[in-house]
Amino acid sequence: MTAHSGPNVQIRAIKEVSRASSDAEAKRVADKVKVRIEQVGNHIEIEAEHPERHSSFGEPYAVVHFEIRTPRLSNLDAKSVDGWLEVTSLDGDLRLSTVDGDLLAALQAKSTDGDIVIRVQPDSAMTEDWSIRTTDGSIRLELTLRRRSPPSHSDEGRLG
């Protein structure tokens, strides 16, 4: 998901079939996967509906990749199962979660005369630098820590 300068949301669904023995078989497998896009007011729900899987290991299967472009100032509640999410260049309330998939989102938070609250869920990993700034507001970083064995190394950082 990425931002663009237009006022509309643009959605592109790409079906990809693996392990098909012919183009005809790939088309048959892809046709079984339905893409559902439904808009109610300013809420859009997008889903890839797969038929029940009763396939054996090695049989052909289909996945759906969504490319979504939205206005820069958009609120987003995105969930993925067995897939990854990548979000870039959006300003708004972002709620992102994956089950059995990766999540890539750069964090830049700015506020003038307002507070910033960032909630980091368990098992999250920081892989990019974060930029968090406010003028005349507070920054609250909420972490959920799990007790684990002591770290084998430590790192230092700075605030300010």
PyMOL commands that set and color helices and strands:
alter all, ss='L'
color gray80, all
select helices_A, chain A and resi 23-32
alter helices_A, ss='H'
color red, helices_A
select strands_A, chain A and resi 2-4+10-18+34-40+43-49+61-71+76-81+85-87+94-99+103-105+107-112+116-120+130-135+139-143
alter strands_A, ss='S'
color yellow, strands_A
deselect
rebuild
show_as cartoon
